[in-house]
Amino acid sequence: MPLRVVIADDHPITLMGVRAVLRSQSALKIVGEAQSVETLLDVLHQQPCELLVTDLNMPCDDQMDGLRLIQRLRRHYPDMAIVVVTMLDNPTLTSQLLKLNIRGLVSKRGLLNDLPKAINHRGERPFMSPSIRQLLNVGHDSSQQLNQLSAREVEVLRLIGSGLGVSMIAQRLCRSKQTISTQKSSAMRKLGVDTAAGLFTHLKACGLA
């Protein structure tokens, strides 16, 4: 039986490209498509599949970002293989994604050559497009500094780097303002910064701002 695949991307041209690559693979069968997070979740609920090929950043009513989407999918579909197709240029976020047991991380610039490799990849570590691997090497030192932080602390710093304040972050993550402030302070202490300006400089160096 062919491998059942769902594909998701909010850009029609990219979706067309992914569809064309997958249709060239005789062992695959596309059983669903989506152009938003809500549609993707509905499709996966209704249509079982063994592989998901998805964009990282798609429209979502509850403002769920790409990392939280993959985390949610991993919880609900632990056996489903996931290949992320993205234009991501953030080494810290890339490192976080690679910890979520995805099969591959493919640059949209190398879709034609790299997507089949990622789909057929069976190594212990995820497949990465060469450009993404180079990005990780460039950001290695900065990313290493974040390894001492908890996942929730990194999540808070990412949102701070995007321009959100403590109140907005608490609302988005459904946590109290006190919890967000505590996680922010803990992260700053671990990173050795004690001012807002110092934190922003560090976030920018790590690719989080």
N, C-alpha and C positions, 0 to 999 in steps of 0.2 A: 504494500500500500504506500502511496506517496505521502511524504511528510506534509501535514496540514500547517499552513502558514497564514498569519494575519499581518497585514502591513498598515502602518499609520504614519502620516505626515500631513501637516496643514498646508503645504505648498503643492499644488496640483502637478507641477512639472517634476518635482522630486518624486512624488508618488508614482508618476508615470515611469520615471527612470527605474525605480525600485521594482515596479511591476514587470518591466521589460527584462531586467536582469533575472528575476525569479522565474519567469516563464521560459527562460532559456535552460533552466535546470529541470530535467525530466523527472527527477525524484521529488519535486516539490509541487504542491497544489495550493493556490491562494484560495482561502475559504472566507476571508473577510477583509474589509478595508475601513479605515477611519481617518477623519481629518480634524478631530478634537479629542481631548482627554475623555470627555463624557461619552462620546460615541465609541471610543476604544474600549472603555470599561463595559459598555453595553454589549459590544460585539463579543468580547471575551467571555462574558457571562452566558451568552446564548450559543456560542460556537466554540467547542473545544478545539485546541490546536497544540502542536508540539513546539512551534517556533513563532516568535514575535519579532518583526523587524520594525523598529519605531524611531521616529524623530525624538529628540530630547525635549524640545520646547514647543509645545502646542497650546492653543487657546484652552482655557479652563475657567469655569464659572467661579470656583472657590480659590483661584489663583495658586493652584498647586504647581510648584516648579518641577523641573525635570527629574532632579534627584529624588524628591519625595514620591514622584510617580513610580520610578523604578523600585524604590523601597516598598511601596504598596503592592506592586505587581509581584515582587519576590515573596511577600508574605502570603498572598492569596493564591499564587500559582508557582509553588516552589520547584516543580518539575519542568516547567516551560522554559525552553532556551530563549534568551533575549539577545538580539543584536541591536545596538544603538547606532543610528546613523545621524551624524551631527556636524555642525560647523564649529564646534566647541574649541575655544582657544584659552581656556582657563586650566592651568596645570593642577591646581588644588581640587577643583571639582572633578577633573578627570581621575585623579587618584581616588576620590571618594566613590566614583562610579565603579572603578575596577575592583572595589572591595565587595560589590553586591552580587558576585557570582554570575555576571553576564558572560555570554559566549564571545562577544566581540564588540569593538568600538571602531566604527568606520567613518572616515572623513567623507563628506559629500563630494569633495574634490576628487576622491579616488574611488567613487562608487562602483564603476564598471569593473575595475580590476580587484578591488578589495572585498566587496560584498560577498562574492562566491567563496572566497577564502575564509571569511569569517563564518559563513554558514556551515562550511564543511570542517571547521576547526574543532579539534578534540583534545587540545593540549590542556595541561593543568592550569596555565595562565590564559587569560582572555587574549584573543587576537586583537592587534592594534594596527591601524594604518600607519605607515612609516612617518607621516607628518605628525600624527598624534604621539608616537613614540619619541620623536624629536622634541616635541613640546614638553613632554614629561622630563626629558633629560635637562632641558633648559631650566625648568622650574623645580628641579630636584631639591636643591638646597633650601629654597623657601618652603617647599612642601614638607620637608623633613621637620621644620620647626613646628608645623601644625600637628604632627603625629602624636605629640604629647597631650593634645586636647581631646575631649570626648566628642562623640558625633554631634551631640546637641550643642556643645559650645561652638563647633565649626559651623553648624547650621545658623546659629545666632550671628556669628561674625559675617557670614555670607550675606545675610539680610541687612546688617549694618552697612556693609560695603556697597549694597545696592541703594543706600540712601534712606532706609527706614529707621525710625526712632524706636525706642523701647516699647512704647504703647502700641504702635502698629505691629511690631513683631509679636507682642503678646497676643494681640487679636488674631493675627494670621496663624500662629502656631497653637492657639487655644491654651495658652499658659498664662499664669499671672504675671503682672508687671514685676513683682518682686523676684519671681523665678528667673525671668529674662535678665534682670539687673544682676542677679547673683551669678548667672552663667557668663554674662559679659565681664564682670569683675574677675571671675575665676580665670577666664581665658586671658585677660590682660595680664594678670599676675604670672601665669605660666609663660607668657611671651616676653615678660620683662618690660612692659610698657605701662606708663602711669598717667598718660594724658590722651585726650581725644585725638589730638594732632599726631601723636606717636602711633596710636592705633591705626589711624587712616594710612599713615606711611607704610606701616607693616602690612596692612591689608592690600595695598596697591602692589607692594613687592611680591606678595604671594598670589597675585592675580584675583583677589577677592573684591577689588574696588576699581 
